[in-house]
């Protein structure tokens, strides 16, 4: 999945979700690995998923980019560190803007800010894909 696919998914989202958070995380270098664990009481093998950031050997927790405004803001600041960021709540939706780019509207301010940040980062060459 590339940045354009993730932006499309976010544009059609009706609310934030861990699926979208995972898609953004993968773009940023997070890696999802599965681990088999044997339950000591039942002997049953369970498969769990763990996330690792880039080359880290310690499992981490993917931020709630699409449902937590603080996490969405951190994402935008990471991808666009020298930029002015803004977002707002509107009737039934949210909007966001980075610098003098166009306003982005989405289901929530968090999602709008994620979209705006991903678009700005893609144009700035953050991802190894063609600019939007």
MARPA-533572 format. One record per atom (N, C-alpha, C): residue number from 1; residue in three letters; atom name; z, y, x. Coordinates in Angstrom, 3 decimals. Each point is the difference from the previous one (the first is absolute). Layout:
<rs>
{NUM; 'ALA'; 'CA'; {Z; Y; X}}
...
</rs>
This chain:
<rs>
{1; 'UNK'; 'N'; {0.000; -1.166; 0.848}}
{1; 'UNK'; 'CA'; {0.000; 1.166; -0.848}}
{1; 'UNK'; 'C'; {0.000; 1.237; 0.900}}
{2; 'UNK'; 'N'; {-0.852; 0.959; -0.334}}
{2; 'UNK'; 'CA'; {-0.072; 1.223; 0.795}}
{2; 'UNK'; 'C'; {0.591; 1.175; -0.779}}
{3; 'UNK'; 'N'; {0.024; 1.159; 0.645}}
{3; 'UNK'; 'CA'; {0.632; 1.174; -0.600}}
{3; 'UNK'; 'C'; {-0.699; 0.418; -1.301}}
{4; 'UNK'; 'N'; {-1.306; -0.144; -0.066}}
{4; 'UNK'; 'CA'; {-0.729; 0.368; -1.216}}
{4; 'UNK'; 'C'; {0.428; -0.899; -1.164}}
{5; 'UNK'; 'N'; {0.141; -1.292; 0.254}}
{5; 'UNK'; 'CA'; {0.449; -0.934; -1.041}}
{5; 'UNK'; 'C'; {1.409; 0.351; -0.486}}
{6; 'UNK'; 'N'; {0.885; 0.322; 0.930}}
{6; 'UNK'; 'CA'; {1.377; 0.332; -0.371}}
{6; 'UNK'; 'C'; {0.019; 1.283; -0.833}}
{7; 'UNK'; 'N'; {-0.779; 0.998; 0.391}}
{7; 'UNK'; 'CA'; {-0.069; 1.245; -0.768}}
{7; 'UNK'; 'C'; {-0.525; -0.271; -1.404}}
{8; 'UNK'; 'N'; {-1.018; -0.838; -0.116}}
{8; 'UNK'; 'CA'; {-0.524; -0.361; -1.330}}
{8; 'UNK'; 'C'; {1.085; -0.649; -0.850}}
{9; 'UNK'; 'N'; {0.734; -0.935; 0.601}}
{9; 'UNK'; 'CA'; {1.071; -0.683; -0.727}}
{9; 'UNK'; 'C'; {1.061; 0.996; -0.467}}
{10; 'UNK'; 'N'; {0.367; 0.929; 0.871}}
{10; 'UNK'; 'CA'; {1.011; 0.989; -0.361}}
{10; 'UNK'; 'C'; {-0.502; 0.939; -1.089}}
{11; 'UNK'; 'N'; {-1.265; 0.346; 0.052}}
{11; 'UNK'; 'CA'; {-0.576; 0.872; -1.028}}
{11; 'UNK'; 'C'; {0.065; -0.635; -1.386}}
{12; 'UNK'; 'N'; {-0.100; -1.308; -0.068}}
{12; 'UNK'; 'CA'; {0.020; -0.675; -1.300}}
{12; 'UNK'; 'C'; {1.403; -0.485; -0.394}}
{13; 'UNK'; 'N'; {0.975; 0.213; 0.869}}
{13; 'UNK'; 'CA'; {1.365; -0.458; -0.282}}
{13; 'UNK'; 'C'; {0.634; 0.809; -1.125}}
{14; 'UNK'; 'N'; {0.791; -0.677; -0.824}}
{14; 'UNK'; 'CA'; {0.736; 0.682; -1.058}}
{14; 'UNK'; 'C'; {1.448; 0.264; 0.409}}
{15; 'UNK'; 'N'; {0.432; -0.660; 1.070}}
{15; 'UNK'; 'CA'; {1.339; 0.206; 0.542}}
{15; 'UNK'; 'C'; {0.049; -0.585; 1.406}}
{16; 'UNK'; 'N'; {1.021; 0.379; 0.744}}
{16; 'UNK'; 'CA'; {0.169; -0.542; 1.342}}
{16; 'UNK'; 'C'; {0.330; -1.483; -0.053}}
{17; 'UNK'; 'N'; {-0.324; -0.710; 1.068}}
{17; 'UNK'; 'CA'; {0.320; -1.430; 0.053}}
{17; 'UNK'; 'C'; {0.124; -0.458; 1.447}}
{18; 'UNK'; 'N'; {0.709; -1.095; 0.176}}
{18; 'UNK'; 'CA'; {0.160; -0.564; 1.344}}
{18; 'UNK'; 'C'; {-1.333; -0.530; 0.527}}
{19; 'UNK'; 'N'; {-0.905; -0.379; -0.881}}
{19; 'UNK'; 'CA'; {-1.331; -0.443; 0.443}}
{19; 'UNK'; 'C'; {-0.707; 1.154; 0.695}}
{20; 'UNK'; 'N'; {0.023; 1.187; -0.620}}
{20; 'UNK'; 'CA'; {-0.635; 1.174; 0.612}}
{20; 'UNK'; 'C'; {0.730; 0.406; 1.275}}
{21; 'UNK'; 'N'; {1.335; -0.089; -0.006}}
{21; 'UNK'; 'CA'; {0.764; 0.309; 1.208}}
{21; 'UNK'; 'C'; {-0.443; -0.903; 1.147}}
{22; 'UNK'; 'N'; {-0.198; -1.279; -0.300}}
{22; 'UNK'; 'CA'; {-0.448; -0.951; 1.015}}
{22; 'UNK'; 'C'; {-1.394; 0.321; 0.517}}
{23; 'UNK'; 'N'; {-0.883; 0.431; -0.885}}
{23; 'UNK'; 'CA'; {-1.353; 0.362; 0.427}}
{23; 'UNK'; 'C'; {0.034; 1.191; 0.956}}
{24; 'UNK'; 'N'; {0.820; 0.983; -0.312}}
{24; 'UNK'; 'CA'; {0.143; 1.155; 0.892}}
{24; 'UNK'; 'C'; {0.609; -0.443; 1.323}}
{25; 'UNK'; 'N'; {1.027; -0.830; -0.062}}
{25; 'UNK'; 'CA'; {0.665; -0.477; 1.212}}
{25; 'UNK'; 'C'; {-0.974; -0.715; 0.936}}
{26; 'UNK'; 'N'; {-0.861; -0.816; -0.549}}
{26; 'UNK'; 'CA'; {-0.977; -0.713; 0.816}}
{26; 'UNK'; 'C'; {-0.916; 0.994; 0.726}}
{27; 'UNK'; 'N'; {-0.404; 1.074; -0.693}}
{27; 'UNK'; 'CA'; {-0.819; 1.029; 0.645}}
{27; 'UNK'; 'C'; {0.724; 0.631; 1.188}}
{28; 'UNK'; 'N'; {1.330; 0.106; -0.103}}
{28; 'UNK'; 'CA'; {0.799; 0.645; 1.039}}
{28; 'UNK'; 'C'; {0.377; -0.937; 1.139}}
{29; 'UNK'; 'N'; {-0.357; -1.277; -0.133}}
{29; 'UNK'; 'CA'; {0.282; -0.942; 1.076}}
{29; 'UNK'; 'C'; {1.093; -1.012; -0.285}}
{30; 'UNK'; 'N'; {0.559; 0.023; -1.195}}
{30; 'UNK'; 'CA'; {0.972; -1.015; -0.357}}
{30; 'UNK'; 'C'; {-0.709; -1.344; -0.128}}
{31; 'UNK'; 'N'; {0.715; -1.072; 0.313}}
{31; 'UNK'; 'CA'; {-0.541; -1.349; -0.087}}
{31; 'UNK'; 'C'; {0.938; -0.834; -0.866}}
{32; 'UNK'; 'N'; {-0.597; -0.775; -0.904}}
{32; 'UNK'; 'CA'; {0.785; -0.868; -0.886}}
{32; 'UNK'; 'C'; {-0.117; -1.425; 0.521}}
{33; 'UNK'; 'N'; {1.144; -0.627; 0.185}}
{33; 'UNK'; 'CA'; {0.026; -1.389; 0.469}}
{33; 'UNK'; 'C'; {0.843; -0.833; -0.954}}
{34; 'UNK'; 'N'; {-0.380; -1.242; -0.144}}
{34; 'UNK'; 'CA'; {0.792; -0.906; -0.823}}
{34; 'UNK'; 'C'; {0.863; -0.867; 0.903}}
{35; 'UNK'; 'N'; {1.133; -0.389; -0.545}}
{35; 'UNK'; 'CA'; {0.948; -0.814; 0.749}}
{35; 'UNK'; 'C'; {0.513; -1.082; -0.929}}
{36; 'UNK'; 'N'; {0.005; -1.232; 0.472}}
{36; 'UNK'; 'CA'; {0.545; -1.106; -0.793}}
{36; 'UNK'; 'C'; {1.466; -0.191; 0.357}}
{37; 'UNK'; 'N'; {0.829; -0.079; -1.037}}
{37; 'UNK'; 'CA'; {1.440; -0.167; 0.188}}
{37; 'UNK'; 'C'; {0.453; -1.181; -0.847}}
{38; 'UNK'; 'N'; {0.777; -0.882; 0.606}}
{38; 'UNK'; 'CA'; {0.532; -1.153; -0.733}}
{38; 'UNK'; 'C'; {1.368; 0.374; -0.563}}
{39; 'UNK'; 'N'; {0.142; -0.151; -1.321}}
{39; 'UNK'; 'CA'; {1.267; 0.267; -0.673}}
{39; 'UNK'; 'C'; {0.977; -1.110; 0.372}}
{40; 'UNK'; 'N'; {1.128; 0.388; 0.609}}
{40; 'UNK'; 'CA'; {0.988; -0.977; 0.467}}
{40; 'UNK'; 'C'; {0.625; -0.826; -1.106}}
{41; 'UNK'; 'N'; {0.070; 0.546; -1.207}}
{41; 'UNK'; 'CA'; {0.639; -0.710; -1.106}}
{41; 'UNK'; 'C'; {-0.956; -0.956; -0.699}}
{42; 'UNK'; 'N'; {-1.220; 0.437; -0.220}}
{42; 'UNK'; 'CA'; {-0.939; -0.824; -0.773}}
{42; 'UNK'; 'C'; {-1.002; -0.741; 0.870}}
{43; 'UNK'; 'N'; {-0.142; 0.423; 1.248}}
{43; 'UNK'; 'CA'; {-0.999; -0.608; 0.873}}
{43; 'UNK'; 'C'; {-1.415; 0.480; -0.304}}
{44; 'UNK'; 'N'; {-0.121; 0.889; -0.965}}
{44; 'UNK'; 'CA'; {-1.300; 0.518; -0.411}}
{44; 'UNK'; 'C'; {-0.492; 1.053; 1.004}}
{45; 'UNK'; 'N'; {-1.284; -0.080; 0.299}}
{45; 'UNK'; 'CA'; {-0.600; 0.990; 0.891}}
{45; 'UNK'; 'C'; {-0.519; 1.163; -0.819}}
{46; 'UNK'; 'N'; {0.437; 1.187; 0.375}}
{46; 'UNK'; 'CA'; {-0.440; 1.210; -0.682}}
{46; 'UNK'; 'C'; {-0.787; 0.857; 0.991}}
{47; 'UNK'; 'N'; {-1.025; 0.620; -0.512}}
{47; 'UNK'; 'CA'; {-0.808; 0.884; 0.826}}
{47; 'UNK'; 'C'; {0.381; 1.441; -0.335}}
{48; 'UNK'; 'N'; {0.353; 0.757; 1.021}}
{48; 'UNK'; 'CA'; {0.336; 1.402; -0.194}}
{48; 'UNK'; 'C'; {-0.996; 0.859; 0.770}}
{49; 'UNK'; 'N'; {-0.145; 1.228; -0.472}}
{49; 'UNK'; 'CA'; {-0.878; 0.954; 0.655}}
{49; 'UNK'; 'C'; {0.837; 1.014; 0.738}}
{50; 'UNK'; 'N'; {-0.439; 0.331; 1.215}}
{50; 'UNK'; 'CA'; {0.671; 1.037; 0.767}}
{50; 'UNK'; 'C'; {-1.045; 0.977; 0.505}}
{51; 'UNK'; 'N'; {0.400; 1.263; 0.123}}
{51; 'UNK'; 'CA'; {-0.875; 1.047; 0.507}}
{51; 'UNK'; 'C'; {0.486; 0.450; 1.366}}
{52; 'UNK'; 'N'; {-0.952; 0.231; 0.895}}
{52; 'UNK'; 'CA'; {0.298; 0.467; 1.348}}
{52; 'UNK'; 'C'; {-0.865; 1.220; 0.282}}
{53; 'UNK'; 'N'; {0.603; 1.034; 0.574}}
{53; 'UNK'; 'CA'; {-0.766; 1.198; 0.319}}
{53; 'UNK'; 'C'; {-0.619; -0.144; 1.372}}
{54; 'UNK'; 'N'; {-1.314; 0.038; 0.021}}
{54; 'UNK'; 'CA'; {-0.819; -0.104; 1.217}}
{54; 'UNK'; 'C'; {0.491; -1.144; 0.873}}
{55; 'UNK'; 'N'; {0.480; 0.275; 1.200}}
{55; 'UNK'; 'CA'; {0.367; -1.062; 0.948}}
{55; 'UNK'; 'C'; {1.478; -0.352; -0.023}}
{56; 'UNK'; 'N'; {0.714; 0.451; -1.000}}
{56; 'UNK'; 'CA'; {1.433; -0.265; -0.074}}
{56; 'UNK'; 'C'; {0.275; -1.479; -0.243}}
{57; 'UNK'; 'N'; {1.068; -0.487; 0.605}}
{57; 'UNK'; 'CA'; {0.400; -1.389; -0.227}}
{57; 'UNK'; 'C'; {1.067; -0.093; -1.091}}
{58; 'UNK'; 'N'; {0.457; 1.149; -0.489}}
{58; 'UNK'; 'CA'; {1.000; 0.021; -1.061}}
{58; 'UNK'; 'C'; {-0.660; 0.291; -1.343}}
{59; 'UNK'; 'N'; {0.351; -0.806; -0.983}}
{59; 'UNK'; 'CA'; {-0.532; 0.223; -1.345}}
{59; 'UNK'; 'C'; {0.515; 1.331; -0.529}}
{60; 'UNK'; 'N'; {-0.829; 0.652; -0.790}}
{60; 'UNK'; 'CA'; {0.374; 1.280; -0.576}}
{60; 'UNK'; 'C'; {-0.311; 0.039; -1.482}}
{61; 'UNK'; 'N'; {0.259; 1.131; -0.595}}
{61; 'UNK'; 'CA'; {-0.270; 0.170; -1.428}}
{61; 'UNK'; 'C'; {-1.030; 1.109; -0.165}}
{62; 'UNK'; 'N'; {-1.087; -0.338; -0.653}}
{62; 'UNK'; 'CA'; {-1.049; 0.978; -0.252}}
{62; 'UNK'; 'C'; {0.563; 1.094; -0.914}}
{63; 'UNK'; 'N'; {-0.219; 1.259; 0.360}}
{63; 'UNK'; 'CA'; {0.487; 1.095; -0.853}}
{63; 'UNK'; 'C'; {-0.636; -0.035; -1.393}}
{64; 'UNK'; 'N'; {0.670; 0.604; -0.941}}
{64; 'UNK'; 'CA'; {-0.471; 0.098; -1.384}}
{64; 'UNK'; 'C'; {-0.914; 1.226; -0.124}}
{65; 'UNK'; 'N'; {-1.127; -0.047; 0.681}}
{65; 'UNK'; 'CA'; {-0.902; 1.153; 0.067}}
{65; 'UNK'; 'C'; {-0.419; 0.513; -1.376}}
{66; 'UNK'; 'N'; {-0.322; -0.899; -0.914}}
{66; 'UNK'; 'CA'; {-0.606; 0.408; -1.268}}
{66; 'UNK'; 'C'; {1.000; 0.251; -1.124}}
{67; 'UNK'; 'N'; {1.279; -0.244; 0.251}}
{67; 'UNK'; 'CA'; {0.978; 0.217; -1.067}}
{67; 'UNK'; 'C'; {1.182; 0.863; 0.424}}
{68; 'UNK'; 'N'; {0.091; 0.364; 1.270}}
{68; 'UNK'; 'CA'; {1.096; 0.817; 0.486}}
{68; 'UNK'; 'C'; {-0.593; 1.235; 0.671}}
{69; 'UNK'; 'N'; {0.339; 1.169; -0.503}}
{69; 'UNK'; 'CA'; {-0.597; 1.229; 0.515}}
{69; 'UNK'; 'C'; {0.344; 0.233; 1.470}}
{70; 'UNK'; 'N'; {1.202; -0.344; 0.403}}
{70; 'UNK'; 'CA'; {0.385; 0.135; 1.410}}
{70; 'UNK'; 'C'; {-0.866; -0.855; 0.912}}
{71; 'UNK'; 'N'; {-0.277; -1.222; -0.423}}
{71; 'UNK'; 'CA'; {-0.850; -0.899; 0.799}}
{71; 'UNK'; 'C'; {-1.443; 0.501; 0.026}}
{72; 'UNK'; 'N'; {-0.483; 0.508; -1.133}}
{72; 'UNK'; 'CA'; {-1.356; 0.557; -0.041}}
{72; 'UNK'; 'C'; {-0.103; 1.209; 0.923}}
{73; 'UNK'; 'N'; {1.025; 0.818; 0.022}}
{73; 'UNK'; 'CA'; {0.023; 1.169; 0.875}}
{73; 'UNK'; 'C'; {0.011; -0.420; 1.472}}
{74; 'UNK'; 'N'; {0.791; -1.010; 0.332}}
{74; 'UNK'; 'CA'; {0.020; -0.514; 1.376}}
{74; 'UNK'; 'C'; {-1.377; -0.503; 0.415}}
{75; 'UNK'; 'N'; {-0.683; -0.696; -0.903}}
{75; 'UNK'; 'CA'; {-1.348; -0.481; 0.279}}
{75; 'UNK'; 'C'; {-0.919; 1.173; 0.307}}
{76; 'UNK'; 'N'; {0.033; 1.013; -0.861}}
{76; 'UNK'; 'CA'; {-0.866; 1.164; 0.185}}
{76; 'UNK'; 'C'; {0.318; 0.711; 1.309}}
{77; 'UNK'; 'N'; {1.278; 0.116; 0.344}}
{77; 'UNK'; 'CA'; {0.383; 0.659; 1.251}}
{77; 'UNK'; 'C'; {-0.425; -0.822; 1.216}}
{78; 'UNK'; 'N'; {0.036; -1.309; -0.130}}
{78; 'UNK'; 'CA'; {-0.441; -0.865; 1.106}}
{78; 'UNK'; 'C'; {-1.507; 0.104; 0.206}}
{79; 'UNK'; 'N'; {-0.753; -0.023; -1.099}}
{79; 'UNK'; 'CA'; {-1.455; 0.017; 0.105}}
{79; 'UNK'; 'C'; {-0.548; 1.397; 0.261}}
{80; 'UNK'; 'N'; {0.706; 1.026; -0.430}}
{80; 'UNK'; 'CA'; {-0.476; 1.390; 0.110}}
{80; 'UNK'; 'C'; {1.143; 0.868; 0.539}}
{81; 'UNK'; 'N'; {0.423; -0.213; 1.245}}
{81; 'UNK'; 'CA'; {1.229; 0.620; 0.508}}
{81; 'UNK'; 'C'; {-0.008; 1.529; 0.059}}
{82; 'UNK'; 'N'; {-1.124; 0.626; 0.155}}
{82; 'UNK'; 'CA'; {-0.053; 1.455; 0.122}}
{82; 'UNK'; 'C'; {-0.443; 0.680; -1.287}}
{83; 'UNK'; 'N'; {-0.010; -0.726; -1.091}}
{83; 'UNK'; 'CA'; {-0.562; 0.517; -1.251}}
{83; 'UNK'; 'C'; {1.063; 0.517; -0.951}}
{84; 'UNK'; 'N'; {-0.438; 0.860; -0.916}}
{84; 'UNK'; 'CA'; {0.840; 0.453; -1.103}}
{84; 'UNK'; 'C'; {-0.231; -0.970; -1.150}}
{85; 'UNK'; 'N'; {1.084; -0.463; -0.588}}
{85; 'UNK'; 'CA'; {-0.067; -1.012; -1.053}}
{85; 'UNK'; 'C'; {0.607; 0.556; -1.281}}
{86; 'UNK'; 'N'; {-0.575; -0.381; -1.119}}
{86; 'UNK'; 'CA'; {0.581; 0.403; -1.263}}
{86; 'UNK'; 'C'; {-0.316; -1.012; -1.086}}
{87; 'UNK'; 'N'; {0.920; -0.122; -0.957}}
{87; 'UNK'; 'CA'; {-0.254; -0.861; -1.148}}
{87; 'UNK'; 'C'; {0.728; 0.561; -1.203}}
{88; 'UNK'; 'N'; {-0.434; -0.416; -1.176}}
{88; 'UNK'; 'CA'; {0.586; 0.516; -1.237}}
{88; 'UNK'; 'C'; {-0.084; -1.041; -1.102}}
{89; 'UNK'; 'N'; {0.910; 0.130; -0.950}}
{89; 'UNK'; 'CA'; {-0.032; -0.806; -1.204}}
{89; 'UNK'; 'C'; {-0.726; 0.804; -1.064}}
{90; 'UNK'; 'N'; {-0.805; -0.664; -0.748}}
{90; 'UNK'; 'CA'; {-0.698; 0.630; -1.107}}
{90; 'UNK'; 'C'; {0.172; -0.911; -1.200}}
{91; 'UNK'; 'N'; {-0.463; 0.431; -1.136}}
{91; 'UNK'; 'CA'; {0.160; -0.812; -1.198}}
{91; 'UNK'; 'C'; {-0.751; -1.317; 0.151}}
{92; 'UNK'; 'N'; {0.750; -1.089; 0.169}}
{92; 'UNK'; 'CA'; {-0.590; -1.329; 0.072}}
{92; 'UNK'; 'C'; {-0.675; -0.355; 1.308}}
{93; 'UNK'; 'N'; {0.137; 0.839; 1.030}}
{93; 'UNK'; 'CA'; {-0.639; -0.303; 1.288}}
{93; 'UNK'; 'C'; {0.644; 0.842; 1.084}}
{94; 'UNK'; 'N'; {-0.494; -0.188; 1.192}}
{94; 'UNK'; 'CA'; {0.466; 0.787; 1.127}}
{94; 'UNK'; 'C'; {-1.188; 0.484; 0.801}}
{95; 'UNK'; 'N'; {0.242; 0.971; 0.851}}
{95; 'UNK'; 'CA'; {-1.078; 0.481; 0.862}}
{95; 'UNK'; 'C'; {0.565; 0.259; 1.385}}
{96; 'UNK'; 'N'; {-0.901; 0.043; 0.975}}
{96; 'UNK'; 'CA'; {0.396; 0.257; 1.381}}
{96; 'UNK'; 'C'; {-1.142; 0.690; 0.717}}
{97; 'UNK'; 'N'; {0.381; 0.701; 1.064}}
{97; 'UNK'; 'CA'; {-1.003; 0.685; 0.811}}
{97; 'UNK'; 'C'; {0.510; 0.073; 1.428}}
{98; 'UNK'; 'N'; {-0.910; -0.185; 0.925}}
{98; 'UNK'; 'CA'; {0.320; 0.127; 1.422}}
{98; 'UNK'; 'C'; {-0.883; 1.095; 0.566}}
{99; 'UNK'; 'N'; {0.645; 0.986; 0.623}}
{99; 'UNK'; 'CA'; {-0.686; 1.184; 0.533}}
{99; 'UNK'; 'C'; {-0.896; 0.599; -1.074}}
{100; 'UNK'; 'N'; {-1.253; 0.243; 0.316}}
{100; 'UNK'; 'CA'; {-0.900; 0.615; -0.987}}
{100; 'UNK'; 'C'; {-0.959; -1.011; -0.614}}
{101; 'UNK'; 'N'; {0.340; -1.293; 0.132}}
{101; 'UNK'; 'CA'; {-0.815; -1.040; -0.638}}
{101; 'UNK'; 'C'; {0.082; 0.160; -1.512}}
{102; 'UNK'; 'N'; {-0.853; -0.734; -0.701}}
{102; 'UNK'; 'CA'; {0.017; 0.075; -1.459}}
{102; 'UNK'; 'C'; {1.278; -0.641; -0.541}}
{103; 'UNK'; 'N'; {0.358; 0.398; -1.198}}
{103; 'UNK'; 'CA'; {1.160; -0.589; -0.668}}
{103; 'UNK'; 'C'; {-0.344; -1.418; -0.419}}
{104; 'UNK'; 'N'; {0.952; -0.895; 0.170}}
{104; 'UNK'; 'CA'; {-0.157; -1.398; -0.399}}
{104; 'UNK'; 'C'; {0.917; -0.225; -1.196}}
{105; 'UNK'; 'N'; {-0.542; -0.573; -1.059}}
{105; 'UNK'; 'CA'; {0.816; -0.353; -1.153}}
{105; 'UNK'; 'C'; {0.062; -1.517; -0.126}}
{106; 'UNK'; 'N'; {1.172; -0.475; -0.373}}
{106; 'UNK'; 'CA'; {0.214; -1.442; -0.156}}
{106; 'UNK'; 'C'; {1.107; -0.208; -1.024}}
{107; 'UNK'; 'N'; {0.393; -1.246; -0.176}}
{107; 'UNK'; 'CA'; {1.013; -0.344; -1.001}}
{107; 'UNK'; 'C'; {1.364; 0.622; 0.292}}
{108; 'UNK'; 'N'; {0.287; 0.293; 1.267}}
{108; 'UNK'; 'CA'; {1.289; 0.588; 0.385}}
{108; 'UNK'; 'C'; {-0.203; 0.859; 1.244}}
{109; 'UNK'; 'N'; {0.948; 0.889; 0.294}}
{109; 'UNK'; 'CA'; {-0.115; 0.798; 1.221}}
{109; 'UNK'; 'C'; {0.013; -0.871; 1.255}}
{110; 'UNK'; 'N'; {0.770; -1.091; -0.040}}
{110; 'UNK'; 'CA'; {0.073; -0.889; 1.155}}
{110; 'UNK'; 'C'; {-1.375; -0.607; 0.304}}
{111; 'UNK'; 'N'; {-0.642; -0.495; -1.030}}
{111; 'UNK'; 'CA'; {-1.320; -0.613; 0.185}}
{111; 'UNK'; 'C'; {-1.010; 1.057; 0.427}}
{112; 'UNK'; 'N'; {0.055; 1.174; -0.607}}
{112; 'UNK'; 'CA'; {-0.920; 1.075; 0.373}}
{112; 'UNK'; 'C'; {0.188; 0.387; 1.460}}
{113; 'UNK'; 'N'; {1.243; 0.088; 0.461}}
{113; 'UNK'; 'CA'; {0.268; 0.355; 1.387}}
{113; 'UNK'; 'C'; {-0.495; -1.090; 0.954}}
{114; 'UNK'; 'N'; {0.165; -1.259; -0.386}}
{114; 'UNK'; 'CA'; {-0.523; -1.106; 0.820}}
{114; 'UNK'; 'C'; {-1.516; 0.096; 0.119}}
{115; 'UNK'; 'N'; {-0.674; 0.248; -1.116}}
{115; 'UNK'; 'CA'; {-1.462; 0.113; 0.013}}
{115; 'UNK'; 'C'; {-0.427; 1.167; 0.884}}
{116; 'UNK'; 'N'; {0.624; 1.157; -0.201}}
{116; 'UNK'; 'CA'; {-0.363; 1.184; 0.785}}
{116; 'UNK'; 'C'; {0.200; -0.242; 1.488}}
{117; 'UNK'; 'N'; {1.108; -0.637; 0.362}}
{117; 'UNK'; 'CA'; {0.284; -0.271; 1.409}}
{117; 'UNK'; 'C'; {-0.999; -0.991; 0.592}}
{118; 'UNK'; 'N'; {-0.315; -1.055; -0.743}}
{118; 'UNK'; 'CA'; {-0.971; -0.981; 0.497}}
{118; 'UNK'; 'C'; {-1.377; 0.625; 0.168}}
{119; 'UNK'; 'N'; {-0.391; 0.849; -0.950}}
{119; 'UNK'; 'CA'; {-1.301; 0.661; 0.100}}
{119; 'UNK'; 'C'; {-0.055; 0.938; 1.203}}
{120; 'UNK'; 'N'; {1.040; 0.797; 0.178}}
{120; 'UNK'; 'CA'; {0.037; 0.931; 1.127}}
{120; 'UNK'; 'C'; {0.007; -0.748; 1.333}}
{121; 'UNK'; 'N'; {0.765; -1.074; 0.065}}
{121; 'UNK'; 'CA'; {0.069; -0.781; 1.237}}
{121; 'UNK'; 'C'; {-1.337; -0.663; 0.303}}
{122; 'UNK'; 'N'; {-0.671; -0.485; -1.037}}
{122; 'UNK'; 'CA'; {-1.306; -0.637; 0.204}}
{122; 'UNK'; 'C'; {-1.009; 1.023; 0.518}}
{123; 'UNK'; 'N'; {0.005; 1.186; -0.586}}
{123; 'UNK'; 'CA'; {-0.909; 1.056; 0.477}}
{123; 'UNK'; 'C'; {0.314; 0.408; 1.420}}
{124; 'UNK'; 'N'; {1.275; -0.052; 0.357}}
{124; 'UNK'; 'CA'; {0.442; 0.381; 1.350}}
{124; 'UNK'; 'C'; {-0.169; -1.090; 1.040}}
{125; 'UNK'; 'N'; {-0.514; -1.155; -0.407}}
{125; 'UNK'; 'CA'; {-0.246; -1.092; 0.940}}
{125; 'UNK'; 'C'; {1.197; -0.887; 0.282}}
{126; 'UNK'; 'N'; {1.030; 0.067; -0.834}}
{126; 'UNK'; 'CA'; {1.186; -0.829; 0.206}}
{126; 'UNK'; 'C'; {-0.331; -1.492; -0.086}}
{127; 'UNK'; 'N'; {-0.875; -0.348; -0.915}}
{127; 'UNK'; 'CA'; {-0.395; -1.390; -0.191}}
{127; 'UNK'; 'C'; {-1.311; -0.229; 0.720}}
{128; 'UNK'; 'N'; {-0.271; -1.227; 0.352}}
{128; 'UNK'; 'CA'; {-1.232; -0.309; 0.727}}
{128; 'UNK'; 'C'; {-1.166; -0.244; -0.965}}
{129; 'UNK'; 'N'; {-0.062; 0.831; -1.009}}
{129; 'UNK'; 'CA'; {-1.046; -0.124; -1.019}}
{129; 'UNK'; 'C'; {-0.715; 1.335; -0.143}}
{130; 'UNK'; 'N'; {-1.139; 0.012; -0.624}}
{130; 'UNK'; 'CA'; {-0.699; 1.271; -0.197}}
{130; 'UNK'; 'C'; {0.837; 0.990; -0.793}}
{131; 'UNK'; 'N'; {-0.165; 1.265; 0.303}}
{131; 'UNK'; 'CA'; {0.730; 1.053; -0.710}}
{131; 'UNK'; 'C'; {-0.447; 0.092; -1.431}}
{132; 'UNK'; 'N'; {0.919; 0.434; -0.877}}
{132; 'UNK'; 'CA'; {-0.321; 0.178; -1.424}}
{132; 'UNK'; 'C'; {-0.679; 1.317; -0.221}}
</rs>
